[in-house]
Structure formats: C-alpha cells, structure tokens
C-alpha cells in the first residue's frame, strides 16, 4: 500500500511540532499571529507548509 504522506512531508510536520515545543511556532499568515498552543494546530501548520513546498500530502478536508 502506498504512503499517504511522503517522508519529507513528515519531516516538515515534526519540525513544526519541535518549533511548537520550543515556543517559536506562530499562527496566521507569515507567523504574525500568536503562539501555537495545541499539538493538533502544530501538525496542521506542518502539513500546510509541506503542501506549499509541493510535497506528497493529501488535500485539506473541507469543513461542513
């Protein structure tokens, strides 16, 4: 079975989680928002960054 996420995409996510733990990960466009407090938000930011770089990441789920 094929991987949903590329290995390099998972590195981007782990980098975002590490930045969150360190306290340097910010939310919002260009990091102009406040500090990220939740792990789920850190993962979402990491996936978003991977998508922008063109890595293999599934599309974002639509909210209802």
C-alpha positions as CSV (number, residue, x, y, z in Angstrom):
1,X,0.0,0.0,0.0
2,X,1.3,3.5,-0.9
3,X,2.1,6.1,1.7
4,X,-0.4,8.9,2.1
5,X,2.3,11.3,3.2
6,X,5.9,11.5,1.8
7,X,8.8,11.0,4.3
8,X,9.9,14.6,3.6
9,X,6.4,15.8,4.5
10,X,6.6,14.0,7.8
11,X,9.9,15.8,8.5
12,X,8.2,19.1,7.9
13,X,5.5,18.2,10.4
14,X,8.0,17.0,13.0
15,X,9.9,20.3,12.6
16,X,6.7,22.3,13.2
17,X,6.0,20.2,16.4
18,X,9.5,20.8,17.6
19,X,9.1,24.6,17.0
20,X,5.9,24.5,19.0
21,X,7.6,22.8,21.9
22,X,10.4,25.4,21.7
23,X,7.7,28.1,21.7
24,X,8.7,29.7,18.4
25,X,5.8,28.5,16.2
26,X,3.3,31.2,15.4
27,X,-0.1,31.0,13.8
28,X,-1.5,33.1,11.0
29,X,-0.1,34.2,7.6
30,X,3.6,34.9,7.8
31,X,3.6,33.9,11.5
32,X,2.0,37.2,12.6
33,X,-0.5,35.6,14.9
34,X,0.0,34.4,18.5
35,X,1.9,31.4,19.8
36,X,0.6,28.0,18.9
37,X,-0.6,26.1,22.0
38,X,-2.2,22.9,20.7
39,X,-0.3,20.0,19.1
40,X,-3.1,19.5,16.5
41,X,-2.6,23.1,15.3
42,X,1.2,22.5,15.1
43,X,0.6,19.4,12.9
44,X,-1.8,21.3,10.7
45,X,0.7,24.1,10.2
46,X,3.4,21.5,9.3
47,X,1.2,19.8,6.7
48,X,0.3,23.2,5.2
49,X,4.0,24.1,4.9
50,X,4.6,20.7,3.2
51,X,1.8,21.4,0.7
52,X,3.3,24.8,-0.1
53,X,6.6,23.1,-0.9
54,X,4.8,20.7,-3.3
55,X,5.3,17.5,-1.2
56,X,3.0,14.5,-1.3
57,X,0.3,15.4,1.2
58,X,-3.5,14.7,0.7
59,X,-5.8,17.7,0.2
60,X,-7.2,19.5,3.2
61,X,-10.6,18.2,4.4
62,X,-13.5,20.6,3.8
63,X,-15.4,21.8,6.8
64,X,-19.1,21.5,6.8
